[in-house]
């Protein structure tokens, strides 16, 4: 479509090799890259110029070059929110209750973005509650930290439930949440996209809840990165979604 002489490929980088990889990216011909777990926080110390959003959330997912310097930003929050709007166009989080499962880089980016919608509360739930408490400290009193035991009391009044962990991903431990406790009007969103429909999304659909699978977030977060790398702002289309979905799952049918 854009006639670029470029490829987008996966590259496994061990944590102990991360700094060297980023430092030599330009020499290897890279114009940039995306960073995923477990490197989103570690990568900050390996780049020259983290932007204000990275400094605020403490994680990045996109590296690019500007004036010879390696730069970093996070597009996870915007990608999540645009995916949310693409699936639930009328969602209004003003004065609403949100539950976010997880306290890693993606969760921090999502919390940062959702705070712009003026929710009543964002409950960050994590096994290691001190990490959730750190998000509360960093982002203010609208954020409430909790552990898994508090889910039972939070779900009945939640308007949006977000899985911002890797649980439920192929090869990872399953995610078991009592979704039946949610109001019938609640929205369930997952950032996991392998499999395309996680058990969380399937269970939510069975209960008649509105759902937001994770693949759309991957595509929408990539828009800004593509623009930073090539100076072209692409659009997320149904055709693009289907192409990527079929690459993840050859049996996928739109």
RADA-V257351 format. One record per residue. N is the residue number from 1. RES is the residue in three letters. SS is DSSP state (H for helix, E for strand, L for the rest). BURIAL is # if it has 16 or more other ideal C-beta (glycine too) atoms within 10 Angstrom, else .. D_LAST is the distance of its C-alpha to the last C-alpha in Angstrom with 2 decimals. Layout:
<<N RES SS BURIAL D_LAST> <N RES SS BURIAL D_LAST>>
This chain:
<<1 UNK L . 21.17> <2 UNK L . 24.14> <3 UNK L . 26.03> <4 UNK L . 27.08> <5 UNK L . 28.87> <6 UNK L . 27.32> <7 UNK L . 25.23> <8 UNK L . 23.59> <9 UNK L . 24.44> <10 UNK L . 24.99> <11 UNK L . 28.67> <12 UNK L . 30.14> <13 UNK L . 33.25> <14 UNK L . 35.62> <15 UNK H . 37.06> <16 UNK H . 40.49> <17 UNK H . 39.22> <18 UNK H # 37.22> <19 UNK H . 40.08> <20 UNK H . 40.97> <21 UNK H # 37.41> <22 UNK H # 37.07> <23 UNK H . 40.63> <24 UNK L . 40.03> <25 UNK L # 36.52> <26 UNK L . 37.91> <27 UNK L . 40.19> <28 UNK L . 37.29> <29 UNK L . 35.57> <30 UNK L # 33.00> <31 UNK L . 32.42> <32 UNK E # 31.00> <33 UNK E # 28.63> <34 UNK E # 26.56> <35 UNK L # 28.23> <36 UNK L . 26.70> <37 UNK L . 28.36> <38 UNK L . 31.23> <39 UNK L # 32.47> <40 UNK L # 31.55> <41 UNK L # 35.03> <42 UNK H # 37.07> <43 UNK H # 35.95> <44 UNK H # 37.73> <45 UNK H . 41.12> <46 UNK H # 40.15> <47 UNK L # 39.39> <48 UNK L . 41.94> <49 UNK E . 40.52> <50 UNK E # 38.21> <51 UNK L . 37.38> <52 UNK H . 38.32> <53 UNK H # 34.98> <54 UNK H # 35.24> <55 UNK H . 38.82> <56 UNK H . 37.87> <57 UNK H # 35.06> <58 UNK L # 36.51> <59 UNK L # 33.39> <60 UNK L # 31.53> <61 UNK L # 28.23> <62 UNK E # 28.88> <63 UNK E # 31.89> <64 UNK E # 33.00> <65 UNK E # 36.34> <66 UNK E . 38.57> <67 UNK L . 42.11> <68 UNK L . 42.14> <69 UNK E . 41.34> <70 UNK E # 38.43> <71 UNK E # 36.74> <72 UNK E # 34.29> <73 UNK E # 32.08> <74 UNK L # 29.44> <75 UNK L # 26.18> <76 UNK H # 24.70> <77 UNK H # 25.88> <78 UNK H # 24.60> <79 UNK H # 21.20> <80 UNK H # 21.02> <81 UNK H # 22.22> <82 UNK H # 20.01> <83 UNK H # 16.90> <84 UNK H # 18.64> <85 UNK H . 19.25> <86 UNK H . 15.73> <87 UNK H . 14.68> <88 UNK L . 18.13> <89 UNK L . 19.75> <90 UNK L . 22.91> <91 UNK L # 23.75> <92 UNK L . 27.46> <93 UNK L # 29.01> <94 UNK L . 32.54> <95 UNK L . 34.93> <96 UNK L # 32.15> <97 UNK E # 32.01> <98 UNK E # 29.59> <99 UNK E # 29.50> <100 UNK E # 28.46> <101 UNK E # 28.53> <102 UNK L # 29.91> <103 UNK L # 32.50> <104 UNK L # 31.51> <105 UNK H # 30.71> <106 UNK H # 27.21> <107 UNK H # 28.68> <108 UNK H # 31.53> <109 UNK H # 29.34> <110 UNK H # 27.27> <111 UNK H # 30.55> <112 UNK H # 32.05> <113 UNK H # 29.31> <114 UNK H # 29.13> <115 UNK H # 32.91> <116 UNK H . 32.60> <117 UNK H # 31.14> <118 UNK L . 34.43> <119 UNK L # 33.32> <120 UNK L . 36.11> <121 UNK E # 35.47> <122 UNK E # 33.15> <123 UNK E # 33.87> <124 UNK E # 33.28> <125 UNK E # 33.30> <126 UNK L # 34.10> <127 UNK L . 35.91> <128 UNK L . 38.37> <129 UNK H # 39.33> <130 UNK H . 41.45> <131 UNK H # 38.39> <132 UNK H # 37.08> <133 UNK H # 40.60> <134 UNK H # 40.57> <135 UNK H # 37.55> <136 UNK H # 39.53> <137 UNK H . 42.53> <138 UNK H . 40.68> <139 UNK H # 38.70> <140 UNK L . 41.12> <141 UNK L . 41.85> <142 UNK L . 38.53> <143 UNK E # 37.14> <144 UNK E # 38.26> <145 UNK E # 38.25> <146 UNK E # 37.83> <147 UNK L . 37.21> <148 UNK H . 34.96> <149 UNK H . 37.67> <150 UNK H # 37.26> <151 UNK H # 33.62> <152 UNK H . 34.81> <153 UNK H . 36.81> <154 UNK H # 34.30> <155 UNK H # 31.10> <156 UNK L . 32.55> <157 UNK L # 32.96> <158 UNK L # 29.97> <159 UNK L # 27.72> <160 UNK E # 25.36> <161 UNK E # 24.97> <162 UNK E # 23.81> <163 UNK E # 23.62> <164 UNK L # 24.93> <165 UNK L # 25.95> <166 UNK L # 24.60> <167 UNK L # 24.96> <168 UNK L # 21.98> <169 UNK L # 20.94> <170 UNK L . 20.85> <171 UNK L . 24.56> <172 UNK L . 25.82> <173 UNK L . 27.39> <174 UNK L . 25.33> <175 UNK L # 25.34> <176 UNK L . 26.88> <177 UNK L # 27.27> <178 UNK L . 28.59> <179 UNK H # 25.82> <180 UNK H . 27.46> <181 UNK H # 30.18> <182 UNK L # 28.03> <183 UNK L . 28.48> <184 UNK L . 25.91> <185 UNK L . 25.26> <186 UNK L # 24.52> <187 UNK E # 21.50> <188 UNK E # 20.46> <189 UNK E # 19.21> <190 UNK E # 18.88> <191 UNK L # 19.42> <192 UNK L # 18.47> <193 UNK L # 15.17> <194 UNK L # 16.10> <195 UNK L # 14.83> <196 UNK L # 11.59> <197 UNK L # 12.59> <198 UNK L # 16.36> <199 UNK H # 18.68> <200 UNK H # 19.72> <201 UNK H # 16.39> <202 UNK H . 16.02> <203 UNK H # 19.64> <204 UNK H # 19.34> <205 UNK H . 16.61> <206 UNK H . 18.95> <207 UNK L . 21.71> <208 UNK L . 19.94> <209 UNK L # 20.08> <210 UNK E # 17.93> <211 UNK E # 16.04> <212 UNK E # 15.26> <213 UNK L # 13.67> <214 UNK L # 15.37> <215 UNK H # 13.15> <216 UNK H # 13.56> <217 UNK H # 17.26> <218 UNK H # 17.36> <219 UNK H # 16.04> <220 UNK H # 18.25> <221 UNK H # 21.25> <222 UNK H # 21.05> <223 UNK H # 21.68> <224 UNK H # 25.34> <225 UNK H # 25.93> <226 UNK H # 24.76> <227 UNK H . 27.09> <228 UNK H # 29.94> <229 UNK H # 29.62> <230 UNK H . 29.22> <231 UNK L . 30.22> <232 UNK L . 26.93> <233 UNK L . 24.67> <234 UNK L . 21.03> <235 UNK L . 18.30> <236 UNK L # 15.05> <237 UNK L . 12.53> <238 UNK H . 8.83> <239 UNK H . 9.45> <240 UNK H . 11.34> <241 UNK H # 9.02> <242 UNK H . 6.45> <243 UNK H . 9.87> <244 UNK H # 11.34> <245 UNK H # 8.78> <246 UNK H . 9.13> <247 UNK H . 12.79> <248 UNK H . 13.12> <249 UNK L . 11.46> <250 UNK L . 11.52> <251 UNK L . 10.04> <252 UNK L # 6.65> <253 UNK L . 3.79> <254 UNK L . 0.00>>
